[in-house]
């Protein structure tokens, strides 16, 4: 079981790292950024705070509350819960199908999320 979780986390770590490389946001973010393992996925830390995560439930971004509400209301995103019976993480929008987000939109989400923390 432990081996499966480590393997899965590595997969998400590599995918999130690749998304960040493709988004090329280094010039847009002043604080240090680092991808770390996170539960069975990976998270993007800016400074000491998580601003995005990629897990089996999807790709989540910490965004301004009004933007999160609009994304959820439009059906583009859903509220973030890491566990089915867990509480909703306020200020996060979860995209269940991150591969369907256009690259330029992903870049904008990464930038806004990194600047939010």
trRosetta pair geometry for C-beta under 8 A, 3 or more apart (Angstrom, degrees):
i j d omega theta_ij theta_ji phi_ij phi_ji
1 4 5.8 -54 -154 30 33 112
1 5 6.7 29 152 -15 65 104
2 5 5.8 -56 -153 36 34 111
2 6 6.4 32 152 -18 67 107
3 6 5.8 -56 -148 37 31 111
3 7 6.2 30 155 -19 66 108
4 7 5.8 -56 -147 37 29 111
4 8 6.2 29 155 -19 65 108
5 8 5.7 -55 -144 38 30 110
5 9 6.1 31 156 -20 65 107
5 40 5.3 -95 -146 -110 83 93
6 9 5.7 -53 -145 37 29 111
6 10 6.4 33 153 -23 63 105
7 10 5.7 -53 -152 32 30 113
7 11 6.7 34 149 -22 62 103
8 11 5.6 -52 -155 31 34 115
8 12 6.6 25 153 -11 67 105
8 40 5.0 -2 103 -178 128 97
8 41 7.5 -51 136 -76 93 51
8 56 7.2 -13 178 -59 131 108
9 12 5.9 -59 -149 42 33 106
9 13 6.0 41 151 -26 67 108
9 37 4.7 41 170 -144 129 107
9 38 7.5 166 -141 45 105 42
9 39 7.6 -174 -99 99 108 41
9 40 5.6 -117 -68 -160 83 38
9 41 6.2 -109 -122 -54 65 7
9 42 6.7 122 -170 -58 71 75
10 13 5.4 -51 -143 35 31 117
10 14 6.3 29 157 -17 64 105
10 37 7.9 -22 -71 -100 49 112
11 14 6.1 -58 -151 37 26 108
11 15 6.4 21 153 -16 63 110
12 15 5.6 -54 -141 40 34 111
12 16 6.0 32 160 -17 68 106
12 40 7.3 97 5 132 145 58
12 41 3.9 -88 133 -148 165 67
12 42 4.4 -176 121 -1 93 95
12 54 4.9 -177 -170 107 100 98
12 55 6.3 32 -143 -101 160 35
12 56 7.8 -87 -71 -48 136 57
13 16 6.2 -57 -145 38 24 106
13 17 6.3 26 154 -19 60 111
13 35 6.1 132 -156 142 75 117
13 36 7.8 -55 -121 157 107 14
13 37 5.8 -37 -76 -85 126 71
13 41 7.7 156 -50 168 61 44
13 42 4.0 147 -90 -83 54 134
14 17 5.6 -55 -147 38 29 114
14 18 6.3 30 154 -21 64 106
15 18 5.7 -54 -148 35 31 112
15 19 6.5 35 152 -21 64 103
15 42 7.5 166 58 29 80 135
15 54 6.0 -135 93 135 108 155
16 19 5.6 -49 -148 33 34 114
16 20 6.5 34 153 -18 64 104
16 35 5.3 158 105 -138 114 132
16 41 7.7 92 -34 167 132 92
16 42 4.3 -147 20 91 143 130
16 43 7.7 -51 -180 -65 170 7
16 44 6.4 -151 170 -53 124 93
16 52 7.5 164 -151 115 118 110
16 53 7.9 -45 -105 -159 147 32
16 54 4.2 -169 -73 19 108 134
17 20 5.8 -58 -153 36 31 111
17 21 6.5 32 151 -19 65 104
17 35 5.0 -127 -78 33 83 165
17 42 7.5 -68 -30 157 80 162
18 21 5.6 -51 -147 35 34 112
18 22 6.3 32 155 -16 66 107
19 22 5.8 -58 -149 41 29 110
19 23 6.1 28 153 -21 65 110
19 54 7.4 141 15 -60 146 148
19 59 7.8 174 -134 -123 175 142
19 98 7.7 -34 -103 156 148 132
19 106 6.5 -107 -170 170 106 138
19 110 7.7 176 137 -73 100 135
20 23 5.6 -54 -141 37 31 111
20 25 6.9 -79 -158 26 75 105
20 33 7.3 -179 -161 141 142 139
20 35 6.7 -150 1 -54 150 123
20 44 6.7 148 -78 -105 132 129
20 110 6.7 156 -113 -142 71 148
21 24 7.1 20 171 -66 36 65
22 103 6.5 -95 147 -140 117 113
22 106 7.9 19 99 98 110 137
23 103 7.4 -164 -93 -170 65 79
23 106 5.8 -115 -92 118 113 98
23 107 4.3 167 -151 -103 89 73
23 110 4.8 53 165 30 162 157
23 111 7.9 -159 165 -39 121 82
24 27 7.7 10 154 14 82 98
24 107 7.3 -13 51 -123 70 118
25 28 4.7 -65 -167 46 75 117
25 29 5.6 49 138 -11 100 111
25 33 7.9 85 88 -44 105 166
25 107 6.4 171 -70 -156 101 78
25 110 5.1 -141 -39 117 156 120
25 111 5.3 -159 -137 -78 124 78
25 114 6.5 146 139 8 141 154
26 29 6.6 -78 -142 45 24 92
26 33 7.5 -125 -105 25 68 131
28 111 4.8 -47 138 -124 147 109
28 114 7.4 103 107 72 98 136
28 115 7.8 -75 148 -51 94 112
29 33 6.0 55 106 -48 147 122
29 46 6.3 -101 -172 -131 133 127
29 111 7.0 -147 -57 -131 94 63
29 114 4.4 -46 -107 140 131 143
29 115 6.9 -132 -110 -62 80 73
31 46 4.9 91 87 173 123 88
31 47 4.4 -44 -180 -50 143 88
31 114 7.4 -167 53 176 103 96
31 117 8.0 -100 55 90 155 96
32 46 7.3 161 85 -154 44 51
32 47 6.6 110 53 -81 77 40
33 44 6.4 -13 -166 -172 101 97
33 45 7.0 155 -155 84 49 55
33 46 5.3 -19 -100 -100 76 73
33 114 6.7 -31 -94 -129 120 128
34 44 7.6 154 80 -155 36 53
34 45 5.0 -16 63 60 86 103
35 42 5.5 15 -179 173 101 122
35 43 7.2 164 -151 82 58 36
35 44 5.6 -31 -96 -97 72 64
35 45 7.6 172 -91 17 21 77
36 42 6.8 163 84 -156 32 75
36 43 5.8 -21 63 61 82 85
36 45 5.9 22 5 -9 115 120
37 41 7.8 155 -160 96 57 31
37 42 6.0 -57 -112 -104 36 69
37 43 7.9 25 124 18 13 81
38 41 5.4 -30 76 81 89 77
38 42 5.5 103 22 -149 98 15
38 43 3.7 79 -45 -16 153 104
38 50 7.4 96 -113 -117 148 134
38 53 5.6 -101 98 -135 154 112
38 55 7.0 -90 99 -74 102 106
39 55 6.1 14 77 -119 120 130
39 82 6.5 169 -44 -168 169 129
40 55 6.2 88 75 -151 76 94
40 56 6.0 -2 98 -14 121 110
41 53 6.0 89 103 172 131 93
41 54 5.2 -158 180 99 121 54
41 55 3.2 -116 -22 -97 152 64
41 56 6.6 -141 -64 -12 111 60
42 53 6.9 176 94 -152 44 64
42 54 5.3 1 58 56 88 94
42 55 7.7 -176 27 -70 46 62
43 50 4.7 -38 176 -131 132 113
43 52 6.8 161 -158 89 61 50
43 53 4.3 -23 -103 -101 82 88
43 54 7.8 -175 -81 21 38 61
44 50 7.0 108 73 -153 50 63
44 51 5.6 -55 95 60 100 84
44 52 4.2 17 35 56 118 96
44 53 7.2 -144 15 -71 71 43
44 110 7.6 -23 101 -140 175 92
44 113 7.6 77 81 117 130 127
44 114 7.4 -65 135 -85 128 92
45 48 6.7 -23 -175 -153 117 18
45 49 6.5 148 -152 75 74 28
45 50 5.8 -48 -95 -88 69 52
45 51 7.3 123 -129 7 23 82
46 49 6.1 -27 64 67 72 83
46 51 5.0 12 9 -9 113 133
46 114 4.6 135 -73 -148 154 78
46 117 5.1 135 67 67 111 126
47 117 6.5 -159 40 122 112 110
49 117 3.8 -168 93 -172 134 132
50 53 6.3 12 -178 -55 124 103
50 62 7.1 124 113 -26 71 131
50 117 7.4 176 75 -95 28 153
51 61 7.0 5 153 -155 73 65
51 62 4.7 -102 -149 37 57 114
51 113 4.2 132 159 151 106 93
51 114 5.3 134 102 -88 166 43
51 116 6.1 138 -137 59 110 100
51 117 4.6 -114 -77 -15 106 129
52 59 7.0 0 -175 -176 102 84
52 60 6.4 170 -153 89 55 57
52 61 5.0 -10 -104 -105 92 64
52 62 6.9 -118 -62 8 52 78
52 109 7.7 100 -101 135 128 99
52 110 6.6 -32 -41 -115 157 69
52 113 5.1 68 -56 138 100 156
52 114 7.8 -35 -14 -59 111 73
53 59 7.4 180 90 -148 46 45
53 60 4.9 2 53 52 87 103
54 58 7.7 -85 -139 140 57 30
54 59 5.0 -8 -103 -103 81 78
54 60 7.9 -169 -74 21 38 68
54 98 7.0 -42 -123 -12 103 167
55 58 7.1 0 63 44 71 34
55 60 7.7 -2 19 2 101 109
55 82 6.9 15 81 -133 170 85
57 60 7.8 20 93 -40 105 112
57 80 7.8 117 112 -145 136 72
57 81 7.5 -136 -164 76 165 61
57 82 6.9 -157 10 -131 147 41
57 94 6.5 -31 130 -165 106 137
57 96 7.0 -68 166 -115 60 78
58 94 5.0 100 78 177 128 92
58 95 5.3 -165 169 87 123 45
58 96 4.2 -91 -79 -108 140 35
58 97 7.1 -40 -123 -22 111 27
58 98 6.0 147 -167 -34 76 96
59 94 7.3 148 77 -155 37 57
59 95 4.9 -18 65 60 90 101
59 98 3.6 74 -1 -84 131 134
59 101 7.5 -92 65 4 142 142
60 80 4.7 61 -126 -104 139 135
60 89 7.5 52 179 70 151 138
60 92 4.8 18 179 179 115 118
60 93 6.7 167 -149 82 66 39
60 94 4.6 -26 -94 -97 92 73
60 95 7.4 180 -81 17 39 67
61 92 6.7 160 78 -149 34 70
61 93 5.6 -12 57 55 86 89
61 95 7.7 28 -2 -6 99 106
61 109 4.7 -104 -83 175 167 107
61 110 7.4 -111 -117 -79 123 39
61 112 7.4 59 164 82 132 96
61 113 4.2 -106 -164 -80 97 136
62 91 5.4 21 -150 134 81 103
62 92 5.5 -42 -91 -91 58 77
62 113 5.1 109 57 -149 67 88
62 116 5.1 -162 116 94 96 139
62 117 6.2 68 86 -57 145 98
63 67 4.5 -90 145 87 122 124
63 68 5.1 155 74 -57 102 85
63 71 7.5 67 67 -2 153 140
63 91 6.9 -180 55 178 46 68
63 92 7.4 107 17 -123 77 31
63 93 5.6 -9 23 4 127 112
63 109 7.1 -59 -78 -146 122 79
63 112 5.7 34 -124 122 88 120
63 113 5.9 -53 -72 -85 70 77
63 116 6.2 -136 -117 -68 26 158
64 67 4.6 82 66 9 86 108
64 68 7.1 -157 92 -9 41 86
64 91 7.9 -55 -151 -145 11 87
64 112 7.3 -77 -7 175 91 118
64 116 6.6 -146 -53 -113 61 117
65 68 5.6 -54 -146 35 33 113
65 69 6.3 33 156 -19 66 106
65 90 7.6 -8 -109 173 102 92
65 91 5.9 -57 -82 -102 75 73
66 69 5.7 -54 -149 37 31 113
66 70 6.3 30 153 -18 65 107
67 70 5.7 -54 -146 38 32 110
67 71 6.3 32 156 -19 66 106
67 93 7.3 -84 122 -31 86 139
67 112 7.4 -38 78 154 174 151
68 71 5.9 -57 -147 37 28 109
68 72 6.3 23 157 -14 64 109
68 77 7.4 -86 -151 89 61 140
68 91 6.1 -159 -32 -148 159 28
68 92 6.7 80 -122 72 134 12
68 93 4.7 -157 -127 -56 75 96
69 72 5.9 -60 -147 40 28 108
69 73 6.0 27 156 -20 65 111
70 73 5.7 -54 -140 39 29 112
70 74 6.1 24 160 -16 64 110
71 74 6.0 -59 -145 40 26 107
71 76 4.8 -83 -161 71 77 109
71 77 4.0 20 142 25 114 118
71 93 4.5 23 84 -136 147 145
72 75 7.8 44 177 -68 30 24
72 76 7.9 -85 -66 55 21 70
72 77 5.5 -61 -75 85 59 85
72 78 6.3 86 -125 -127 88 26
72 79 6.1 37 -116 -53 139 70
72 93 6.6 -139 -50 -122 85 92
76 93 7.8 12 99 179 93 130
76 95 7.3 -30 151 -107 77 93
77 93 3.8 27 144 -179 164 100
77 94 5.6 137 -171 61 94 42
77 95 5.3 -59 -106 -74 89 65
78 93 7.8 119 52 -164 28 62
78 94 5.1 -42 67 69 75 103
78 96 6.5 30 15 -35 119 109
79 88 4.4 -26 164 -140 131 120
79 89 7.6 159 173 46 81 61
79 92 7.6 84 -164 82 54 82
79 94 6.7 18 115 15 17 112
80 88 6.6 109 67 -161 54 65
80 89 4.3 -38 89 46 112 108
80 92 3.9 -28 10 103 142 124
80 93 7.1 136 -36 170 102 2
80 94 4.2 140 -86 -47 76 113
81 84 6.9 81 122 -117 128 16
81 86 4.7 157 -170 74 92 97
81 87 7.0 -171 -121 93 94 20
81 88 5.7 -56 -71 -95 91 53
81 89 7.0 174 -86 -4 39 83
81 94 7.9 -71 17 -23 53 157
82 86 5.4 -13 56 57 72 167
82 89 7.3 62 -24 -33 91 123
83 86 3.7 101 55 -28 88 116
89 92 4.5 12 102 23 109 132
91 116 7.8 164 175 163 117 138
95 98 5.1 103 103 -84 115 68
95 100 7.9 -150 172 59 115 91
95 101 6.0 14 174 -50 161 128
97 100 4.4 26 124 10 111 119
97 101 7.8 154 105 -26 69 78
98 101 5.6 -39 -161 11 52 115
98 106 7.6 77 -172 -106 91 118
101 105 5.3 -122 180 87 91 115
101 106 4.9 112 119 -65 119 92
101 109 7.5 -29 178 3 149 144
102 105 4.5 82 63 10 88 107
102 106 6.9 -154 91 -10 42 86
103 106 5.5 -52 -145 34 32 114
103 107 6.4 37 156 -23 64 103
104 107 5.6 -47 -151 31 34 117
104 108 6.8 36 150 -18 62 102
105 108 5.6 -51 -152 35 37 113
105 109 6.5 37 150 -19 67 103
106 109 5.7 -55 -150 36 33 111
106 110 6.3 33 153 -19 67 105
107 110 5.8 -54 -149 36 30 111
107 111 6.4 28 154 -18 64 107
108 111 5.8 -55 -147 37 31 110
108 112 6.2 24 159 -12 66 109
109 112 6.0 -58 -142 42 28 105
109 113 5.8 28 159 -20 65 114
110 113 5.8 -59 -142 40 24 111
110 114 6.1 23 160 -18 63 110
111 114 6.0 -58 -146 37 25 108
111 115 6.3 16 159 -10 62 112
112 115 5.9 -63 -146 44 28 107
112 116 6.2 42 151 -38 64 106
113 116 5.5 -48 -149 19 31 120
113 117 7.5 19 160 -14 60 99
114 117 6.9 -62 -160 30 31 100
